[in-house]
Each structure stands twice: as structure tokens, then as C-alpha cells.
């Protein structure tokens, strides 16, 4: 399977920038360590699914988001390699790049479906998305409850 590049309009770009981080969505800068990002992907997989956009900078002080993506698809190789190992493309995970002519770089969009199996992050811990955070599930009771769900 390939990872496609989709040209989007400025209106669509603005909709991405307006996404509120929460139970179903997260926005990350390209500087995030790929291993750290696996926590978010695993958490969404173990909860209800959702989307992650990598290439969105956020000025928390002024609450402004900006498009600051990867220069080329190859620049995202470090991220994609670890994601592919833990969350294979086409196995409930879809990866694509979004490009907007008036903005810098390519934003990696990761679409995540709820997994039938419990997924672990690269640190070998199970996480579940609750609100805008990824909560570790480490106790036997937590894991049993998650398996039932």
C-alpha cells in the first residue's frame, strides 16, 4: 500500500487547524519523537479510534496553530517506520500526507480505527485515550476491562 499525497484547499487546511484536541483527535509538531507518538496511536486504537495530524505547530501561549509539515514524504520516514512496525498500514490504520499550496510542508494524517486487539506503544505499555490524554493501563483489572470492551 502506498501513502498518498492529497492536495487540499485553504478552507480544508483551516478546518484541520481548527480541530480541537480531544478524545478523537490530536495535533502534533514534526519534532515529536516517533516513539512518543506511538502512545497516542495505541491509545486511540484501544479507545474509539480517531485521527492524528503530525505537522501542526501550536503556540500554547497565544493558542495559535500553524501548518509546519515535513519538507518531503521521505522526511517522515523515521515516523512511518516505527508506526508501520506497530500499526501496519491497512490493518485499521491509514496514512496520508496533506498538502496545501499556500502552506509549508506536508502534514502526515493518521486515521485510526478502534482495534479488536489490545495495542501497545513502543514502550510496551498499553494506553487508552481519555479526553485529550493517553492514559496508561497497567493493572490486571485495567487490562481485563479493556479486553472485555
C-alpha positions, -999 to 999 in steps of 0.1 A, spaced: 0 0 0 12 35 -8 10 66 13 -7 92 -9 -3 129 -10 -35 148 -12 -37 185 -22 -63 203 0 -78 237 -2 -71 266 22 -106 260 36 -98 224 43 -64 234 58 -82 258 81 -106 231 92 -76 209 102 -60 239 121 -94 244 139 -95 208 152 -98 207 190 -76 181 206 -98 156 224 -110 120 226 -109 115 188 -81 138 176 -46 150 183 -23 175 166 15 172 169 45 190 156 70 172 134 96 174 162 78 149 183 97 117 188 81 89 169 82 66 199 63 91 220 37 94 193 31 57 194 14 63 228 -12 84 211 -18 60 183 -21 30 207 -44 50 230 -67 58 201 -66 22 189 -76 9 223 -104 35 227 -127 45 199 -103 54 171 -96 88 157 -71 109 138 -36 123 144 -21 151 124 17 154 125 30 187 112 9 212 132 27 236 155 9 251 184 17 283 202 1 274 235 6 309 250 -14 326 222 -34 295 213 -25 297 177 -19 267 154 2 267 123 9 244 94 45 233 96 48 199 79 75 177 66 96 190 37 91 158 17 75 124 23 110 110 29 115 134 58 87 115 77 105 81 72 115 79 109 79 83 120 64 59 94 90 31 101 80 28 137 43 32 130 45 5 103 61 -19 128 35 -14 155 4 -2 135 7 -16 99 -8 4 71 -41 -11 61 -47 -30 93 -70 -4 108 -45 24 101 -44 47 71 -16 71 65 -16 100 40 1 134 35 -19 166 32 -5 194 11 -19 229 8 -3 252 -18 -1 282 5 14 264 35 48 249 44 53 212 41 33 180 42 12 171 72 10 134 80 -26 123 87 -30 91 106 -65 76 106 -70 50 133 -99 26 138 -108 10 171 -87 -21 173 -102 -56 181 -69 -64 198 -51 -46 226 -23 -24 212 9 -14 229 31 16 223 68 13 216 75 14 254 55 -19 256 27 -2 277 -10 -2 269 -26 32 267 -62 43 263 -75 77 251 -95 96 277 -103 131 267 -72 147 253 -48 124 271 -34 89 267 -38 71 300 -15 41 308 -34 8 316 -10 -13 337 -31 -31 363 -46 -65 356 -81 -50 363 -75 -23 337 -63 -47 311 -91 -72 318 -117 -44 315 -101 -32 282 -102 -68 268 -139 -71 276 -146 -38 258 
